[in-house]
Amino acid sequence: MFGFSGSLKWASRQSHLRGRIVEGWALHAYWIYPKSLEMNVWKVYKRRYQAISLGKEYSNKHIGTFCKLTDDFEIIAHGDATCLLLNRDSAKLPFPDNSVDAVITDPPYGGNVNYAELSDFWNVWMDGRTIDKQSEVVINRTQEKSIEDYQRQLDSVFRECYRVLKHGGYFVSTFNSKDSRIVASFVLAASMAGFRFLADGAKYQAPIRPYATTFHAMQIGAIVGDFIFTFTKDTPHPKVDFDEAELQRIQADISQLVEQSVKKGRLEPNIREHAYNLLIPFLAKYAVTNPIQCKNATDFFERKIKENDRYFKNTREQLVEKRKRSFSAKG
């Protein structure tokens, strides 16, 4: 399993706070709770201790001494170890060609979470310095990293994944974004690295309950679940001539989807989920032969969303007021 952010990603899933760029500064959902709240430090510590203890008991029972760590691929390849952990640039892996059975990864979703910047808060205490962000795969205005830079860095990592993966092996990744152009960057990077998108290779996974109740997830318009993408390594990579009529059909389907969804009062995340199911196969099909038309398809969808911006804004405001009234009634 490969991680990202230049060096392998250590941020836990629970710490995935969605970010936004404002005037060049990365803000990560900092929020002051409007009511006073006191927590008993000892009780919190006790609960954490009990949780860690239970986790350790479980790992001892089900894993036992099976886990034998190493940082050398040859040792694990010969069966003298069972687990290899590396903290390094994912675009430079010390593995031979065609040596990995499967690649399972979860890359940064554009500029949603600036992992290195968030890690600086604790890294200066532990290591006395901030993190080198040059190879971090992210969209960040302050670092002068555009969506084009993001796709290029993704491509360099995915090409390395393609190199080490065995022929016929699977490349599996979760991904989502509230911007179809960022989703397109991911699909194009994987496809242009050589991977072939499977016919039913995009499955939407709804969030588990603990993730759906985080502050960010409960914000109106937030993308909560993820798509699970499955690609495979084929040789040679199939190339398909572009069909203009297919782009026109995609655009017509998107127009109809957005129009009908607005009439039915659907929220933006629901519309995007259905639109992505239309766009993703198209993007994967023409990523290699015609990336410009892939961009045209996502730009068309984003324009349709923008045309209904007032509707989405009003819907969000109504839902926010509804939640406020419900929250006040409980208090």
C-alpha positions in Angstrom: 0.0 0.0 0.0 1.5 3.3 -1.1 0.9 6.6 0.5 1.5 10.1 -0.8 2.3 13.7 0.1 5.9 13.4 -1.2 6.8 11.1 1.6 4.4 8.5 2.6 1.2 9.8 4.2 1.0 9.4 8.0 -2.2 11.5 8.6 -4.9 9.3 10.1 -8.3 9.1 8.4 -9.9 10.8 11.3 -7.7 13.8 10.9 -8.8 14.4 7.3 -10.0 18.0 7.6 -11.0 19.5 4.3 -9.2 22.7 3.4 -9.9 25.7 1.4 -7.7 28.4 -0.1 -8.4 32.0 0.9 -6.2 34.9 -0.3 -3.2 32.5 -0.7 -3.4 31.1 2.8 -4.4 27.4 3.4 -7.2 27.3 6.1 -8.2 23.9 7.4 -11.7 24.2 8.8 -10.6 25.9 12.0 -13.8 26.5 13.9 -14.7 27.8 17.4 -17.6 25.9 18.9 -20.3 28.4 19.8 -21.1 26.9 23.2 -18.9 26.3 26.3 -17.6 22.7 26.6 -15.6 21.1 29.4 -14.0 17.7 29.2 -12.5 15.7 32.1 -8.9 15.2 31.0 -8.4 12.1 33.1 -11.6 10.5 31.7 -10.5 11.2 28.1 -7.0 9.8 28.9 -8.6 6.7 30.5 -10.8 6.0 27.4 -7.9 6.4 25.0 -5.8 4.1 27.2 -8.6 1.5 27.2 -9.0 1.8 23.4 -5.3 1.3 22.7 -5.2 -1.6 25.2 -8.1 -3.3 23.4 -6.5 -2.7 20.0 -3.2 -4.3 21.2 -5.0 -7.3 22.6 -6.8 -7.8 19.3 -3.5 -7.5 17.3 -1.7 -9.9 19.6 -4.5 -12.4 19.2 -5.0 -12.2 15.4 -1.5 -11.1 14.2 0.7 -12.3 17.0 4.3 -12.6 15.9 3.4 -12.7 12.2 4.5 -9.1 11.7 8.3 -8.9 11.0 9.4 -5.5 9.9 12.1 -4.6 7.4 13.1 -1.7 5.2 14.7 -3.9 2.5 12.6 -5.3 -0.4 15.0 -8.2 -0.9 14.4 -9.4 2.6 10.7 -9.4 2.3 10.9 -11.0 -1.2 12.8 -13.9 0.2 10.2 -14.4 3.0 12.4 -13.4 5.9 10.0 -10.5 6.8 6.3 -9.9 6.4 6.0 -6.1 6.4 8.0 -3.3 4.8 7.5 0.3 5.8 9.1 3.2 3.9 8.9 7.0 4.6 10.1 8.5 1.4 9.1 10.0 -2.0 6.5 7.7 -3.6 7.9 8.6 -7.1 11.1 6.8 -6.2 10.5 3.3 -4.9 13.4 0.9 -4.2 11.5 -2.1 -5.8 12.4 -4.1 -9.0 10.2 -3.9 -12.1 7.1 -6.1 -12.1 7.6 -7.1 -8.5 4.3 -6.0 -6.7 1.1 -7.9 -6.8 -1.3 -4.9 -6.2 -1.1 -1.2 -5.5 -3.7 0.2 -3.1 -3.5 3.9 -2.5 -5.3 7.0 -1.3 -3.7 10.1 -2.9 -4.5 13.7 -1.8 -7.7 15.0 -3.3 -6.3 18.1 -4.9 -6.1 20.9 -2.3 -8.6 19.4 0.1 -6.0 18.6 2.8 -2.5 20.2 2.8 -0.9 17.4 4.8 2.6 18.9 5.0 1.4 22.3 6.2 -0.8 20.6 8.9 2.1 18.4 9.9 4.3 21.4 10.5 2.5 22.1 13.7 3.8 19.0 15.4 6.9 18.4 13.3 8.7 21.5 14.6 8.3 20.1 18.1 9.5 16.6 17.2 12.2 17.4 14.7 12.9 21.1 15.1 12.0 21.9 11.5 9.2 22.2 9.0 8.6 19.6 6.3 10.1 19.8 2.9 7.0 20.4 0.6 8.7 20.4 -2.8 7.6 16.9 -3.7 4.2 17.1 -2.0 1.4 16.1 -4.4 -1.1 18.9 -3.8 -2.8 22.0 -5.2 -1.7 25.0 -3.1 -1.6 28.6 -4.2 0.9 29.6 -1.5 3.3 26.9 -2.8 2.5 28.0 -6.4 1.2 24.5 -7.2 -1.6 24.5 -9.8 -3.9 21.8 -10.9 -1.4 21.1 -13.8 1.4 20.7 -11.3 -0.8 18.4 -9.3 -1.5 16.2 -12.3 2.1 16.1 -13.3 3.2 15.0 -9.8 0.5 12.4 -9.6 1.6 11.1 -13.0 5.2 10.7 -11.8 4.0 8.6 -8.8 1.6 6.6 -10.9 4.3 5.8 -13.5 6.4 4.4 -10.6 3.4 2.3 -9.5 3.0 1.1 -13.0 6.7 0.1 -13.2 6.7 -2.0 -10.0 3.3 -3.6 -10.5 3.2 -7.0 -12.1 1.5 -7.4 -15.5 -2.2 -8.1 -15.0 -2.0 -6.7 -11.5 -4.5 -4.2 -10.1 -4.1 -0.5 -9.2 -6.9 0.4 -6.7 -7.4 3.9 -5.3 -10.1 5.9 -3.5 -10.7 9.4 -4.8 -13.3 12.2 -4.8 -13.5 15.9 -5.1 -16.1 18.7 -5.2 -14.6 19.6 -8.6 -14.8 17.3 -11.6 -11.6 18.9 -13.0 -9.6 17.5 -10.1 -11.2 14.1 -10.5 -10.2 14.3 -14.2 -6.6 15.1 -13.2 -6.6 11.9 -11.2 -8.1 9.7 -14.0 -5.9 11.3 -16.6 -2.7 10.8 -14.6 -3.5 7.1 -14.0 -4.4 6.5 -17.6 -1.5 8.3 -19.1 0.8 6.4 -16.7 -0.3 3.3 -18.6 -3.1 1.9 -16.5 -6.3 0.7 -18.1 -9.6 1.6 -16.3 -11.9 -1.4 -15.9 -15.4 -1.4 -17.4 -17.0 -1.2 -14.0 -14.0 0.3 -12.3 -15.7 3.1 -10.4 -17.8 2.2 -7.3 -19.2 4.9 -5.0 -18.7 4.1 -1.3 -20.9 5.9 1.2 -19.1 7.0 4.3 -19.2 4.9 7.5 -21.1 6.6 10.3 -18.1 8.0 12.3 -16.9 9.9 9.3 -20.4 11.2 8.4 -20.7 13.0 11.7 -17.5 15.0 11.6 -17.8 18.8 11.5 -16.7 19.0 7.9 -18.9 16.1 6.7 -22.0 17.7 8.2 -21.4 21.0 6.3 -23.9 21.5 3.5 -22.5 20.7 0.1 -19.5 18.6 1.4 -18.5 15.5 -0.6 -18.6 12.8 2.1 -18.2 9.4 0.4 -15.5 8.3 -2.0 -15.2 6.6 -5.3 -13.1 3.4 -5.4 -11.3 3.2 -8.7 -9.8 0.0 -10.2 -7.3 0.0 -13.0 -5.1 -2.8 -14.3 -1.7 -3.0 -15.9 -2.0 -4.1 -19.6 0.6 -4.1 -22.4 0.2 -2.3 -24.6 -2.1 0.4 -23.4 -5.2 0.5 -25.6 -5.8 3.6 -27.6 -9.2 4.7 -28.9 -9.9 7.3 -31.6 -12.0 10.2 -30.3 -15.7 10.2 -31.1 -17.2 13.7 -31.2 -20.7 12.3 -31.0 -19.9 10.7 -27.7 -18.9 14.0 -26.2 -22.2 15.5 -27.4 -24.1 12.6 -25.7 -22.2 13.1 -22.5 -23.0 16.8 -22.5 -26.7 16.2 -23.3 -26.9 13.6 -20.5 -25.2 16.0 -18.0 -27.6 18.8 -19.0 -30.6 16.6 -18.5 -29.2 15.3 -15.2 -28.6 18.8 -13.7 -32.0 20.1 -14.9 -34.0 17.2 -13.5 -32.0 17.2 -10.3 -32.7 20.8 -9.7 -36.4 20.3 -10.3 -36.4 17.5 -7.8 -34.6 19.6 -5.2 -31.4 17.5 -5.0 -28.3 18.8 -3.4 -25.0 19.4 -5.3 -23.1 16.3 -3.8 -25.9 14.0 -5.1 -25.8 15.6 -8.5 -22.0 15.2 -8.7 -22.1 11.6 -7.6 -24.4 10.8 -10.6 -22.5 13.1 -13.0 -19.2 11.5 -12.1 -20.6 8.1 -13.0 -21.1 9.5 -16.5 -17.9 11.4 -16.8 -15.3 8.9 -15.4 -15.6 6.2 -18.1 -15.4 8.9 -20.7 -12.3 10.4 -19.1 -10.5 7.1 -18.8 -11.4 6.1 -22.4 -10.0 9.3 -24.0 -7.3 10.3 -21.5 -4.4 9.2 -23.7 -5.8 10.1 -27.1 -7.6 13.3 -26.4 -7.1 14.9 -23.0 -8.3 18.3 -24.3 -11.8 16.9 -24.9 -11.7 15.4 -21.4 -11.1 18.9 -20.1 -14.0 20.2 -22.3 -16.3 17.6 -20.7 -15.5 18.5 -17.1 -15.6 22.3 -17.9 -19.0 21.8 -19.4 -20.3 20.1 -16.3 -18.8 22.8 -14.0 -20.5 25.5 -16.1 -23.9 23.7 -15.7 -23.3 23.7 -11.9 -22.3 27.3 -11.9 -25.5 28.2 -13.9 -27.5 26.9 -10.9 -25.4 28.5 -8.2 -28.3 30.5 -6.9 -30.4 27.4 -6.5 -27.6 25.5 -4.6 -26.9 28.6 -2.4 -30.6 28.9 -1.4 -30.9 25.1 -0.8 -27.9 25.2 1.5 -29.2 28.2 3.4 -32.6 26.5 3.9 -30.9 23.3 5.2 -28.6 25.3 7.5 -31.6 27.0 9.1 -33.4 23.7 9.5 -30.4 22.3 11.3 -30.1 25.4 13.5 -33.7 25.1 14.6 -33.3 21.4 15.3 -30.1 22.1 17.3 -31.7 24.9 19.3 -34.7 22.7 20.1 -32.4 20.1 21.6 -30.6 22.7 23.7 
